[in-house]
């Protein structure tokens, strides 16, 4: 049975960043179904890093939103 979790909040993400831990598995699973939360986690992570926080990736590589910017390999 899959655990039900609410949408991610800034409080949950902030607590995770302060602990220096990855996001709990239940939240990772939630982000697979919830695009808004997935994008929120990605944006929150970028802002935390730009503010000087060192933190592990909160979402596995395959669960991160794709960048809107096109990159070329020449």
Secondary structure as GFF3:
##gff-version 3
##sequence-region A 1 74
A	DSSP	alpha_helix	10	19	.	.	.	ID=ss1
A	DSSP	alpha_helix	25	33	.	.	.	ID=ss2
A	DSSP	alpha_helix	35	50	.	.	.	ID=ss3
A	DSSP	three_ten_helix	61	63	.	.	.	ID=ss4
###
